[in-house]
């Protein structure tokens, strides 16, 4: 079980790092993501935040939200 727990802890640390970096990158508040320095939602930030990990660490990028017809 020790090996399993070590792998799980490493994965949790990776996820925490990605979450923190993504939150720092987003310059707005939306839903549960609230920033005192950016209290309002901004339409230009209506996009997906993508975190990828490689040997160099975590990289944050964005992708546009694609809406189907009839979606607001």
GUNUPA-691770 format. One line per 2 residues: number of its first residue (from 1); for each residue x, y, z of C-alpha. Coordinates in Angstrom, 2 decimals. Example, Ala and Ser with C-alpha at 12.3 -4.5 7.8 and 13.67 -1.06 7.14 Angstrom:
<recs>
1> 12.30 -4.50 7.80 | 13.67 -1.06 7.14
</recs>
This chain:
<recs>
1> 0.00 0.00 0.00 | 2.90 2.38 0.56
3> 3.72 2.50 -3.16 | 0.09 3.14 -4.05
5> -0.12 5.94 -1.49 | 3.11 7.50 -2.76
7> 1.77 7.51 -6.34 | -1.53 9.01 -5.18
9> 0.22 11.77 -3.19 | 2.41 12.64 -6.18
11> -0.70 12.88 -8.37 | -2.42 15.10 -5.79
13> 0.59 17.44 -5.68 | 0.61 17.65 -9.51
15> -3.11 18.45 -9.52 | -2.71 21.10 -6.82
17> 0.09 22.77 -8.78 | -1.98 22.81 -11.98
19> -5.01 24.20 -10.12 | -3.00 26.99 -8.49
21> -1.27 28.00 -11.73 | -4.57 28.01 -13.64
23> -6.20 30.15 -10.92 | -3.31 32.63 -11.02
25> -3.54 32.87 -14.82 | -7.28 33.65 -14.89
27> -7.81 37.39 -14.49 | -11.47 37.37 -13.44
29> -13.97 35.94 -10.97 | -16.46 33.34 -12.15
31> -18.49 30.88 -10.10 | -16.44 29.36 -7.27
33> -13.29 30.97 -8.66 | -13.19 34.35 -6.89
35> -10.32 36.80 -6.97 | -10.43 39.93 -4.82
37> -8.18 41.73 -7.33 | -10.51 40.80 -10.25
39> -14.00 40.65 -8.65 | -16.11 40.71 -11.83
41> -16.48 38.17 -14.67 | -15.07 39.34 -18.01
43> -16.38 38.12 -21.35 | -12.87 37.89 -22.83
45> -12.14 35.20 -20.20 | -15.06 33.00 -21.27
47> -12.70 30.25 -22.34 | -11.38 26.89 -21.23
49> -8.21 26.85 -19.15 | -5.97 23.89 -20.02
51> -3.11 22.61 -17.87 | -0.55 20.24 -19.39
53> 2.40 18.65 -17.65 | 5.69 17.53 -19.13
55> 9.27 17.17 -17.94 | 9.56 20.97 -17.76
57> 6.58 21.36 -15.43 | 3.00 22.56 -15.83
59> 2.01 24.80 -18.73 | -1.25 26.76 -18.80
61> -3.03 27.53 -22.08 | -6.55 28.44 -23.15
63> -9.04 27.33 -25.77 | -12.23 29.03 -26.93
65> -15.61 27.83 -25.70 | -17.59 26.44 -28.64
67> -21.32 26.81 -28.19 | -24.01 24.85 -29.97
69> -26.98 26.61 -31.52 | -29.44 27.73 -28.89
71> -26.90 27.95 -26.06 | -26.46 31.25 -24.24
</recs>
